[in-house]
Amino acid sequence: MAHLLRRVWGMLAHDLSWLFGVAVALVPGYAWWHAVGLSGELGAFILGVLLASHPEAAELSRTLFSIKELLLVGFFLSVGALGLPTLGQLTVGALLVLVLPLQGALYSALLHLYRYRPRTSVLAGAAMANNSEFGLIVTAFGVSAGLLHEGWLATMSVAVALGFVAATLINANPRWLIRRIASRLPRFDDDDLNPRDRPLSIGDAQAIVLGMGRVGAAVHRRLTTAYGLRALGIEHDEARVARLRRKGVEVLEGDATDEGFWERVSAPHKVELVVLAMPFHGANMAALTMIRESGYTGELAAVARDDTDLHALKAAGVTSVLHIYTGSGTALADQVAEDLNLQRRG
């Protein structure tokens, strides 16, 4: 079954991937398992695991994220429809929120023991100092199985809601956490830091390509072979990074939308060109903000899915923008080279 579904998935157009994902989860995943007396949720989960290694799985996951969020809102509404919490439930929920600072401190201490930078440890601890919505889902399963009293649903709803409010207030301005807490933690030498948190050297790279998928790899190859630029790729997918390195491509593993990543990069302002080649507009815009804040003032190029994205990138100061579906990475590299007056080899 999984082999057949993978073959069908490989033949589908890009725009139909999300429909395929929903159909697989609901029909062979849930309905068929439920029809034979097994858990439909378990069936959908197992099919998801079997298809997770597909090359398009990561992009499908990102595409379905908004649907998942919508379903999650519906779940919250169904919990709220059970009735208003009592005073006792409000009190217990508030007490659970008071434990969150200790939870965040434990996460920070654990990361510090693994030799992450104080900034990374503190911000990660702050991000984890909340009552996850999945705790509410587990509580709902416990109530449906008769393991918990249904009053715990209202209690956990209060704890999750108050935790979200507290997390929003804290993470809205995380710099004060860094000043007050991270600055007091002992620091490690660069050589003693966890390898995943050490400063990154871009060497003598003249161009950086963010996102080394189909388009990004083509841009990198064109800039290197046709125009003689020393190009460096940035890619978050560990497997793709390993595959590209085996081919001799200069690439670093990292998330270009993460502020911490750019704080680890040494001297990005010395680079002449940055190409935003990630497939999602939001990721490109987030990376653009981080690049500007790091002090970079050079040329920028990007890919866009539609005219709205194109105009937004142009308004943000991107010099060269190419529609991702109407051009190739090679075309974007040639467009950038023309804007920079680069001479082609040969």
C-alpha atoms as a printed R data frame, in Angstrom:
    type eleno elety resid chain resno       x      y       z
1   ATOM     1    CA   MET     A     1   0.000  0.000   0.000
2   ATOM     2    CA   ALA     A     2   2.704  2.483   0.986
3   ATOM     3    CA   HIS     A     3   4.704  1.695  -2.173
4   ATOM     4    CA   LEU     A     4   1.633  2.313  -4.349
5   ATOM     5    CA   LEU     A     5   0.846  5.593  -2.591
6   ATOM     6    CA   ARG     A     6   4.446  6.777  -3.038
7   ATOM     7    CA   ARG     A     7   4.252  6.064  -6.779
8   ATOM     8    CA   VAL     A     8   0.948  7.927  -7.087
9   ATOM     9    CA   TRP     A     9   2.371 10.846  -5.109
10  ATOM    10    CA   GLY     A    10   5.367 11.022  -7.419
11  ATOM    11    CA   MET     A    11   3.096 11.369 -10.476
12  ATOM    12    CA   LEU     A    12   0.934 14.167  -9.040
13  ATOM    13    CA   ALA     A    13   1.340 17.829  -9.897
14  ATOM    14    CA   HIS     A    14   2.794 20.062  -7.183
15  ATOM    15    CA   ASP     A    15  -0.525 21.843  -6.566
16  ATOM    16    CA   LEU     A    16  -2.318 18.554  -5.827
17  ATOM    17    CA   SER     A    17   0.059 17.417  -3.086
18  ATOM    18    CA   TRP     A    18  -2.009 18.906  -0.262
19  ATOM    19    CA   LEU     A    19  -5.168 17.193  -1.567
20  ATOM    20    CA   PHE     A    20  -3.274 13.908  -1.736
21  ATOM    21    CA   GLY     A    21  -2.121 14.331   1.857
22  ATOM    22    CA   VAL     A    22  -5.636 14.979   3.166
23  ATOM    23    CA   ALA     A    23  -7.124 12.101   1.138
24  ATOM    24    CA   VAL     A    24  -4.509  9.598   2.328
25  ATOM    25    CA   ALA     A    25  -5.006 10.574   5.966
26  ATOM    26    CA   LEU     A    26  -8.809 10.312   5.792
27  ATOM    27    CA   VAL     A    27  -9.402  7.291   3.520
28  ATOM    28    CA   PRO     A    28  -6.679  4.596   3.702
29  ATOM    29    CA   GLY     A    29  -5.369  6.094   6.914
30  ATOM    30    CA   TYR     A    30  -8.487  6.596   9.022
31  ATOM    31    CA   ALA     A    31 -11.581  5.154   7.323
32  ATOM    32    CA   TRP     A    32 -10.163  1.780   6.289
33  ATOM    33    CA   TRP     A    33  -8.603  1.074   9.669
34  ATOM    34    CA   HIS     A    34 -11.764  2.167  11.470
35  ATOM    35    CA   ALA     A    35 -13.865 -0.078   9.204
36  ATOM    36    CA   VAL     A    36 -12.009 -3.188  10.414
37  ATOM    37    CA   GLY     A    37 -12.277 -2.218  14.065
38  ATOM    38    CA   LEU     A    38  -8.851 -0.645  14.504
39  ATOM    39    CA   SER     A    39  -8.001  2.883  15.595
40  ATOM    40    CA   GLY     A    40  -8.350  5.298  12.680
41  ATOM    41    CA   GLU     A    41  -5.936  7.725  14.325
42  ATOM    42    CA   LEU     A    42  -3.343  4.967  14.558
43  ATOM    43    CA   GLY     A    43  -3.867  4.096  10.902
44  ATOM    44    CA   ALA     A    44  -3.351  7.683   9.776
45  ATOM    45    CA   PHE     A    45  -0.253  7.922  11.954
46  ATOM    46    CA   ILE     A    46   1.287  4.711  10.567
47  ATOM    47    CA   LEU     A    47   0.678  5.775   6.962
48  ATOM    48    CA   GLY     A    48   2.284  9.119   7.740
49  ATOM    49    CA   VAL     A    49   5.366  7.357   9.106
50  ATOM    50    CA   LEU     A    50   5.601  5.132   6.019
51  ATOM    51    CA   LEU     A    51   5.403  8.144   3.677
52  ATOM    52    CA   ALA     A    52   7.661 10.442   5.720
53  ATOM    53    CA   SER     A    53  10.789  9.550   3.736
54  ATOM    54    CA   HIS     A    54   9.274 10.741   0.441
55  ATOM    55    CA   PRO     A    55  11.240 13.674  -1.092
56  ATOM    56    CA   GLU     A    56   8.122 15.877  -1.045
57  ATOM    57    CA   ALA     A    57   7.170 15.036   2.558
58  ATOM    58    CA   ALA     A    58   8.745 18.119   4.151
59  ATOM    59    CA   GLU     A    59   7.019 20.523   1.771
60  ATOM    60    CA   LEU     A    60   3.691 18.712   2.188
61  ATOM    61    CA   SER     A    61   4.045 19.072   5.949
62  ATOM    62    CA   ARG     A    62   4.519 22.822   5.597
63  ATOM    63    CA   THR     A    63   1.581 23.064   3.187
64  ATOM    64    CA   LEU     A    64  -0.753 21.210   5.559
65  ATOM    65    CA   PHE     A    65   0.339 23.252   8.571
66  ATOM    66    CA   SER     A    66  -2.444 25.830   8.105
67  ATOM    67    CA   ILE     A    67  -5.043 23.054   7.875
68  ATOM    68    CA   LYS     A    68  -3.686 21.535  11.074
69  ATOM    69    CA   GLU     A    69  -3.932 24.905  12.808
70  ATOM    70    CA   LEU     A    70  -7.555 25.286  11.655
71  ATOM    71    CA   LEU     A    71  -8.451 21.838  12.993
72  ATOM    72    CA   LEU     A    72  -6.705 22.699  16.249
73  ATOM    73    CA   VAL     A    73  -8.859 25.815  16.618
74  ATOM    74    CA   GLY     A    74 -11.931 23.640  16.056
75  ATOM    75    CA   PHE     A    75 -10.734 21.305  18.809
76  ATOM    76    CA   PHE     A    76 -10.325 24.229  21.209
77  ATOM    77    CA   LEU     A    77 -13.836 25.424  20.389
78  ATOM    78    CA   SER     A    78 -15.248 21.951  21.072
79  ATOM    79    CA   VAL     A    79 -13.537 21.947  24.476
80  ATOM    80    CA   GLY     A    80 -14.865 25.418  25.241
81  ATOM    81    CA   ALA     A    81 -18.389 24.300  24.348
82  ATOM    82    CA   LEU     A    82 -18.344 21.944  27.342
83  ATOM    83    CA   GLY     A    83 -18.995 24.892  29.652
84  ATOM    84    CA   LEU     A    84 -17.309 27.581  31.727
85  ATOM    85    CA   PRO     A    85 -14.609 26.547  34.233
86  ATOM    86    CA   THR     A    86 -15.394 26.704  37.934
87  ATOM    87    CA   LEU     A    87 -13.438 28.794  40.433
88  ATOM    88    CA   GLY     A    88 -11.532 25.701  41.529
89  ATOM    89    CA   GLN     A    89 -10.594 24.842  37.949
90  ATOM    90    CA   LEU     A    90  -9.429 28.422  37.349
91  ATOM    91    CA   THR     A    91  -7.279 28.244  40.475
92  ATOM    92    CA   VAL     A    92  -5.644 24.936  39.542
93  ATOM    93    CA   GLY     A    93  -5.061 26.180  35.980
94  ATOM    94    CA   ALA     A    94  -3.383 29.334  37.292
95  ATOM    95    CA   LEU     A    95  -1.192 27.270  39.633
96  ATOM    96    CA   LEU     A    96  -0.050 25.148  36.686
97  ATOM    97    CA   VAL     A    97   1.042 28.342  34.924
98  ATOM    98    CA   LEU     A    98   3.140 29.356  37.944
99  ATOM    99    CA   VAL     A    99   5.234 26.213  37.415
100 ATOM   100    CA   LEU     A   100   6.213 27.307  33.887
101 ATOM   101    CA   PRO     A   101   9.239 29.444  34.910
102 ATOM   102    CA   LEU     A   102  10.733 26.382  36.625
103 ATOM   103    CA   GLN     A   103  10.071 24.331  33.483
104 ATOM   104    CA   GLY     A   104  11.833 26.927  31.329
105 ATOM   105    CA   ALA     A   105  14.753 27.132  33.764
106 ATOM   106    CA   LEU     A   106  15.209 23.356  33.647
107 ATOM   107    CA   TYR     A   107  15.325 23.397  29.831
108 ATOM   108    CA   SER     A   108  17.853 26.238  29.897
109 ATOM   109    CA   ALA     A   109  20.014 24.430  32.443
110 ATOM   110    CA   LEU     A   110  19.904 21.226  30.389
111 ATOM   111    CA   LEU     A   111  21.019 23.027  27.218
112 ATOM   112    CA   HIS     A   112  23.749 24.812  29.150
113 ATOM   113    CA   LEU     A   113  25.031 21.443  30.365
114 ATOM   114    CA   TYR     A   114  25.254 20.427  26.708
115 ATOM   115    CA   ARG     A   115  27.453 23.512  26.170
116 ATOM   116    CA   TYR     A   116  25.098 25.695  24.189
117 ATOM   117    CA   ARG     A   117  25.623 29.440  24.321
118 ATOM   118    CA   PRO     A   118  23.853 31.267  27.184
119 ATOM   119    CA   ARG     A   119  21.712 33.143  24.657
120 ATOM   120    CA   THR     A   120  20.596 29.919  22.967
121 ATOM   121    CA   SER     A   121  19.885 28.219  26.295
122 ATOM   122    CA   VAL     A   122  17.818 31.099  27.686
123 ATOM   123    CA   LEU     A   123  15.764 31.687  24.537
124 ATOM   124    CA   ALA     A   124  15.072 27.972  24.113
125 ATOM   125    CA   GLY     A   125  13.988 27.759  27.743
126 ATOM   126    CA   ALA     A   126  11.662 30.733  27.267
127 ATOM   127    CA   ALA     A   127  10.155 29.130  24.164
128 ATOM   128    CA   MET     A   128   9.524 25.873  26.045
129 ATOM   129    CA   ALA     A   129   8.008 27.564  29.098
130 ATOM   130    CA   ASN     A   130   4.407 26.971  28.097
131 ATOM   131    CA   ASN     A   131   1.671 24.384  28.409
132 ATOM   132    CA   SER     A   132   1.486 22.850  24.947
133 ATOM   133    CA   GLU     A   133  -1.838 22.388  23.206
134 ATOM   134    CA   PHE     A   134  -0.851 18.738  22.851
135 ATOM   135    CA   GLY     A   135  -1.195 18.440  26.611
136 ATOM   136    CA   LEU     A   136  -4.831 19.399  26.134
137 ATOM   137    CA   ILE     A   137  -5.180 16.765  23.406
138 ATOM   138    CA   VAL     A   138  -3.715 14.092  25.708
139 ATOM   139    CA   THR     A   139  -6.112 15.201  28.447
140 ATOM   140    CA   ALA     A   140  -9.034 14.858  26.022
141 ATOM   141    CA   PHE     A   141  -7.955 11.292  25.195
142 ATOM   142    CA   GLY     A   142  -7.649 10.556  28.905
143 ATOM   143    CA   VAL     A   143 -11.184 11.821  29.521
144 ATOM   144    CA   SER     A   144 -12.610  9.862  26.563
145 ATOM   145    CA   ALA     A   145 -10.897  6.693  27.859
146 ATOM   146    CA   GLY     A   146 -12.290  7.229  31.350
147 ATOM   147    CA   LEU     A   147  -8.861  7.732  32.907
148 ATOM   148    CA   LEU     A   148  -9.499 11.366  33.909
149 ATOM   149    CA   HIS     A   149 -12.482 13.312  35.166
150 ATOM   150    CA   GLU     A   150 -13.914 15.613  32.486
151 ATOM   151    CA   GLY     A   151 -13.260 18.593  34.768
152 ATOM   152    CA   TRP     A   152  -9.580 18.298  33.884
153 ATOM   153    CA   LEU     A   153 -10.380 19.426  30.338
154 ATOM   154    CA   ALA     A   154 -11.518 22.819  31.600
155 ATOM   155    CA   THR     A   155  -8.540 23.018  33.968
156 ATOM   156    CA   MET     A   156  -6.039 22.274  31.198
157 ATOM   157    CA   SER     A   157  -7.814 24.726  28.888
158 ATOM   158    CA   VAL     A   158  -7.247 27.478  31.442
159 ATOM   159    CA   ALA     A   159  -3.603 26.460  31.906
160 ATOM   160    CA   VAL     A   160  -2.932 26.380  28.149
161 ATOM   161    CA   ALA     A   161  -4.670 29.715  27.519
162 ATOM   162    CA   LEU     A   162  -2.887 31.514  30.365
163 ATOM   163    CA   GLY     A   163   0.401 29.897  29.315
164 ATOM   164    CA   PHE     A   164  -0.004 31.250  25.784
165 ATOM   165    CA   VAL     A   165  -0.649 34.744  27.145
166 ATOM   166    CA   ALA     A   166   2.421 34.597  29.394
167 ATOM   167    CA   ALA     A   167   4.618 33.203  26.595
168 ATOM   168    CA   THR     A   168   3.470 35.935  24.219
169 ATOM   169    CA   LEU     A   169   4.365 38.661  26.708
170 ATOM   170    CA   ILE     A   170   7.780 37.145  27.430
171 ATOM   171    CA   ASN     A   171   8.766 36.376  23.839
172 ATOM   172    CA   ALA     A   172   7.554 39.724  22.503
173 ATOM   173    CA   ASN     A   173  10.798 41.281  23.764
174 ATOM   174    CA   PRO     A   174  13.311 38.507  24.507
175 ATOM   175    CA   ARG     A   175  16.274 40.885  24.726
176 ATOM   176    CA   TRP     A   176  15.590 41.662  28.372
177 ATOM   177    CA   LEU     A   177  15.937 37.939  29.116
178 ATOM   178    CA   ILE     A   178  19.335 37.958  27.452
179 ATOM   179    CA   ARG     A   179  20.437 41.041  29.383
180 ATOM   180    CA   ARG     A   180  19.218 39.882  32.790
181 ATOM   181    CA   ILE     A   181  19.788 36.125  32.654
182 ATOM   182    CA   ALA     A   182  22.047 35.062  29.786
183 ATOM   183    CA   SER     A   183  24.647 37.692  30.637
184 ATOM   184    CA   ARG     A   184  25.062 36.138  34.110
185 ATOM   185    CA   LEU     A   185  25.649 32.588  32.910
186 ATOM   186    CA   PRO     A   186  29.221 31.328  32.461
187 ATOM   187    CA   ARG     A   187  30.409 31.433  28.861
188 ATOM   188    CA   PHE     A   188  32.323 28.794  26.936
189 ATOM   189    CA   ASP     A   189  35.199 29.279  24.535
190 ATOM   190    CA   ASP     A   190  34.229 28.782  20.903
191 ATOM   191    CA   ASP     A   191  36.119 25.474  20.739
192 ATOM   192    CA   ASP     A   192  34.260 24.173  23.805
193 ATOM   193    CA   LEU     A   193  30.772 25.015  22.522
194 ATOM   194    CA   ASN     A   194  28.379 22.386  21.241
195 ATOM   195    CA   PRO     A   195  29.179 21.871  17.510
196 ATOM   196    CA   ARG     A   196  25.626 22.934  16.599
197 ATOM   197    CA   ASP     A   197  26.084 26.286  18.339
198 ATOM   198    CA   ARG     A   198  29.616 27.265  17.330
199 ATOM   199    CA   PRO     A   199  30.309 30.382  15.224
200 ATOM   200    CA   LEU     A   200  30.092 29.726  11.492
201 ATOM   201    CA   SER     A   201  32.768 30.892   9.101
202 ATOM   202    CA   ILE     A   202  31.756 31.802   5.558
203 ATOM   203    CA   GLY     A   203  35.396 32.059   4.534
204 ATOM   204    CA   ASP     A   204  35.987 34.173   1.447
205 ATOM   205    CA   ALA     A   205  32.534 33.587  -0.069
206 ATOM   206    CA   GLN     A   206  31.382 36.302  -2.480
207 ATOM   207    CA   ALA     A   207  27.808 35.016  -2.758
208 ATOM   208    CA   ILE     A   208  25.481 33.193  -0.360
209 ATOM   209    CA   VAL     A   209  22.509 31.136  -1.574
210 ATOM   210    CA   LEU     A   210  19.808 30.583   1.066
211 ATOM   211    CA   GLY     A   211  17.939 27.364   0.333
212 ATOM   212    CA   MET     A   212  19.688 24.678  -1.693
213 ATOM   213    CA   GLY     A   213  16.690 23.007  -3.277
214 ATOM   214    CA   ARG     A   214  16.197 22.727  -7.029
215 ATOM   215    CA   VAL     A   215  16.361 26.477  -7.694
216 ATOM   216    CA   GLY     A   216  19.026 27.282  -5.106
217 ATOM   217    CA   ALA     A   217  21.350 24.515  -6.276
218 ATOM   218    CA   ALA     A   218  21.000 25.721  -9.876
219 ATOM   219    CA   VAL     A   219  21.798 29.308  -8.842
220 ATOM   220    CA   HIS     A   220  24.841 28.148  -6.865
221 ATOM   221    CA   ARG     A   221  26.110 26.027  -9.755
222 ATOM   222    CA   ARG     A   222  25.617 28.818 -12.308
223 ATOM   223    CA   LEU     A   223  27.293 31.506 -10.215
224 ATOM   224    CA   THR     A   224  30.249 29.218  -9.570
225 ATOM   225    CA   THR     A   225  30.832 27.669 -12.988
226 ATOM   226    CA   ALA     A   226  29.666 30.400 -15.361
227 ATOM   227    CA   TYR     A   227  30.695 33.547 -13.493
228 ATOM   228    CA   GLY     A   228  33.526 32.363 -11.262
229 ATOM   229    CA   LEU     A   229  32.026 33.579  -7.983
230 ATOM   230    CA   ARG     A   230  32.928 31.849  -4.732
231 ATOM   231    CA   ALA     A   231  29.415 30.811  -3.685
232 ATOM   232    CA   LEU     A   232  28.288 29.249  -0.404
233 ATOM   233    CA   GLY     A   233  24.951 27.521   0.116
234 ATOM   234    CA   ILE     A   234  22.895 27.558   3.324
235 ATOM   235    CA   GLU     A   235  20.454 24.675   3.816
236 ATOM   236    CA   HIS     A   236  18.473 23.481   6.871
237 ATOM   237    CA   ASP     A   237  17.902 19.911   5.649
238 ATOM   238    CA   GLU     A   238  20.709 17.785   7.110
239 ATOM   239    CA   ALA     A   239  20.289 14.993   4.542
240 ATOM   240    CA   ARG     A   240  20.394 17.433   1.636
241 ATOM   241    CA   VAL     A   241  23.486 19.108   3.085
242 ATOM   242    CA   ALA     A   242  25.272 15.748   3.270
243 ATOM   243    CA   ARG     A   243  24.225 14.896  -0.289
244 ATOM   244    CA   LEU     A   244  25.467 18.215  -1.672
245 ATOM   245    CA   ARG     A   245  28.763 17.967   0.200
246 ATOM   246    CA   ARG     A   246  29.385 14.549  -1.333
247 ATOM   247    CA   LYS     A   247  29.055 16.255  -4.714
248 ATOM   248    CA   GLY     A   248  31.662 18.823  -3.712
249 ATOM   249    CA   VAL     A   249  29.243 21.719  -3.191
250 ATOM   250    CA   GLU     A   250  30.200 24.298  -0.549
251 ATOM   251    CA   VAL     A   251  27.230 24.342   1.836
252 ATOM   252    CA   LEU     A   252  26.582 25.006   5.527
253 ATOM   253    CA   GLU     A   253  23.768 23.519   7.570
254 ATOM   254    CA   GLY     A   254  21.581 26.174   9.170
255 ATOM   255    CA   ASP     A   255  18.168 27.835   9.287
256 ATOM   256    CA   ALA     A   256  18.375 31.183   7.502
257 ATOM   257    CA   THR     A   257  15.148 32.354   9.184
258 ATOM   258    CA   ASP     A   258  16.659 31.935  12.657
259 ATOM   259    CA   GLU     A   259  18.076 35.060  14.277
260 ATOM   260    CA   GLY     A   260  20.548 32.932  16.208
261 ATOM   261    CA   PHE     A   261  21.986 31.562  12.975
262 ATOM   262    CA   TRP     A   262  22.962 35.019  11.727
263 ATOM   263    CA   GLU     A   263  24.504 35.857  15.086
264 ATOM   264    CA   ARG     A   264  26.798 32.852  14.598
265 ATOM   265    CA   VAL     A   265  27.835 33.833  11.053
266 ATOM   266    CA   SER     A   266  31.096 35.758  10.908
267 ATOM   267    CA   ALA     A   267  31.328 38.925   8.785
268 ATOM   268    CA   PRO     A   268  28.248 38.514   6.534
269 ATOM   269    CA   HIS     A   269  28.615 42.182   5.493
270 ATOM   270    CA   LYS     A   270  31.686 41.249   3.407
271 ATOM   271    CA   VAL     A   271  29.550 39.187   1.009
272 ATOM   272    CA   GLU     A   272  28.648 40.840  -2.307
273 ATOM   273    CA   LEU     A   273  25.429 38.936  -3.103
274 ATOM   274    CA   VAL     A   274  22.743 37.041  -1.174
275 ATOM   275    CA   VAL     A   275  20.158 34.950  -3.059
276 ATOM   276    CA   LEU     A   276  16.894 34.092  -1.266
277 ATOM   277    CA   ALA     A   277  15.988 30.776  -2.915
278 ATOM   278    CA   MET     A   278  13.713 29.224  -0.289
279 ATOM   279    CA   PRO     A   279  10.348 27.986  -1.644
280 ATOM   280    CA   PHE     A   280   8.166 29.923   0.821
281 ATOM   281    CA   HIS     A   281   7.732 33.693   0.672
282 ATOM   282    CA   GLY     A   282   7.434 34.045   4.443
283 ATOM   283    CA   ALA     A   283  10.770 32.297   4.936
284 ATOM   284    CA   ASN     A   284  12.464 34.563   2.381
285 ATOM   285    CA   MET     A   285  11.054 37.706   4.013
286 ATOM   286    CA   ALA     A   286  12.077 36.521   7.487
287 ATOM   287    CA   ALA     A   287  15.598 35.765   6.263
288 ATOM   288    CA   LEU     A   288  15.732 39.169   4.566
289 ATOM   289    CA   THR     A   289  14.969 40.869   7.885
290 ATOM   290    CA   MET     A   290  17.692 38.871   9.648
291 ATOM   291    CA   ILE     A   291  20.207 39.699   6.916
292 ATOM   292    CA   ARG     A   292  19.524 43.418   7.182
293 ATOM   293    CA   GLU     A   293  19.853 43.319  10.973
294 ATOM   294    CA   SER     A   294  23.210 41.524  10.666
295 ATOM   295    CA   GLY     A   295  24.646 44.559   8.859
296 ATOM   296    CA   TYR     A   296  24.543 43.317   5.271
297 ATOM   297    CA   THR     A   297  24.215 46.085   2.659
298 ATOM   298    CA   GLY     A   298  25.085 44.261  -0.586
299 ATOM   299    CA   GLU     A   299  22.986 43.036  -3.504
300 ATOM   300    CA   LEU     A   300  19.922 40.843  -2.979
301 ATOM   301    CA   ALA     A   301  18.102 38.436  -5.296
302 ATOM   302    CA   ALA     A   302  15.088 36.215  -4.626
303 ATOM   303    CA   VAL     A   303  12.456 33.895  -6.066
304 ATOM   304    CA   ALA     A   304   8.712 34.642  -5.868
305 ATOM   305    CA   ARG     A   305   5.627 32.462  -6.297
306 ATOM   306    CA   ASP     A   306   3.318 35.210  -7.593
307 ATOM   307    CA   ASP     A   307   3.076 38.933  -8.332
308 ATOM   308    CA   THR     A   308   2.143 39.762  -4.730
309 ATOM   309    CA   ASP     A   309   5.334 38.149  -3.441
310 ATOM   310    CA   LEU     A   310   7.334 39.813  -6.215
311 ATOM   311    CA   HIS     A   311   6.097 43.300  -5.314
312 ATOM   312    CA   ALA     A   312   6.709 42.667  -1.588
313 ATOM   313    CA   LEU     A   313  10.300 41.607  -2.260
314 ATOM   314    CA   LYS     A   314  10.909 44.582  -4.534
315 ATOM   315    CA   ALA     A   315   9.503 46.925  -1.894
316 ATOM   316    CA   ALA     A   316  11.856 45.361   0.674
317 ATOM   317    CA   GLY     A   317  14.865 46.282  -1.449
318 ATOM   318    CA   VAL     A   318  15.531 43.070  -3.385
319 ATOM   319    CA   THR     A   319  17.204 43.949  -6.685
320 ATOM   320    CA   SER     A   320  16.507 40.849  -8.799
321 ATOM   321    CA   VAL     A   321  13.312 38.802  -8.417
322 ATOM   322    CA   LEU     A   322  12.256 35.830 -10.556
323 ATOM   323    CA   HIS     A   323   8.968 33.893 -10.613
324 ATOM   324    CA   ILE     A   324   9.762 30.411  -9.311
325 ATOM   325    CA   TYR     A   325   7.347 28.747 -11.769
326 ATOM   326    CA   THR     A   326   8.268 30.763 -14.879
327 ATOM   327    CA   GLY     A   327  12.055 30.628 -14.657
328 ATOM   328    CA   SER     A   328  14.903 28.474 -13.440
329 ATOM   329    CA   GLY     A   329  17.769 28.961 -11.045
330 ATOM   330    CA   THR     A   330  20.021 29.427 -14.049
331 ATOM   331    CA   ALA     A   331  17.824 32.278 -15.287
332 ATOM   332    CA   LEU     A   332  17.927 33.955 -11.867
333 ATOM   333    CA   ALA     A   333  21.724 33.675 -11.744
334 ATOM   334    CA   ASP     A   334  21.984 35.205 -15.224
335 ATOM   335    CA   GLN     A   335  19.637 38.021 -14.213
336 ATOM   336    CA   VAL     A   336  21.716 38.752 -11.117
337 ATOM   337    CA   ALA     A   337  24.936 38.658 -13.135
338 ATOM   338    CA   GLU     A   338  23.475 41.162 -15.583
339 ATOM   339    CA   ASP     A   339  22.434 43.494 -12.745
340 ATOM   340    CA   LEU     A   340  25.935 43.252 -11.234
341 ATOM   341    CA   ASN     A   341  27.708 43.543 -14.611
342 ATOM   342    CA   LEU     A   342  29.469 40.227 -14.087
343 ATOM   343    CA   GLN     A   343  31.418 38.813 -17.012
344 ATOM   344    CA   ARG     A   344  30.656 35.246 -18.006
345 ATOM   345    CA   ARG     A   345  33.570 32.835 -18.266
346 ATOM   346    CA   GLY     A   346  34.609 31.634 -21.691
